[in-house]
Amino acid sequence: MRYLHTMVRVADLDASLRFWCDALGLEEVRRTENEKGRFTLVFLAAPGDRTRSAAERSPEVELTYNWDPEVYTGGRNFGHLAYKFDNVYAACQRLMDAGVTINRPPRDGNMAFVRSPDGISIELLQEGEPLAPAEPWVSMPNVGAW
């Protein structure tokens, strides 16, 4: 058995791609348009993941965009997706520069949380040892829920 992907329904594909790719840093690896089913599937992977062996690849995120408008509700029962970064501070800064709210700042130099445009909670973790606590992160309050 091998874990393949997590599917997330999105209401605005363009806004979601700006978040997942431009701000978070994932790469689109394939896309399927299904006119009969009236949906688009976009598969995203960690940078450079496609060059790794199949055994070393991380699971993908599948964005499912249904062409007919729907209202999606979520809850903390979904939990969250988690990604490791070489520098959690740099990742949070890139997200903030893209207009993303840092719901739980990386005050400990190790962990932060943000939400996608569709309310999916994303955990950002520091690769290896935590970074030394630094401003502005240490002084930033939690915002909303994550």
Secondary structure, DSSP 4 states (H G I P E B T S, - for coil): ----EEEEEES-HHHHHIIIIIIT--EEEEEEEETTTTEEEEEEE-TTGGGS-GGGPPPEEEEEEESS-------TTS--EEEEES-HHHHHHHHHHTT--EEE--TTSSEEEEE-TT--EEEEEESSSPPPP-TTTTTPPP-S--
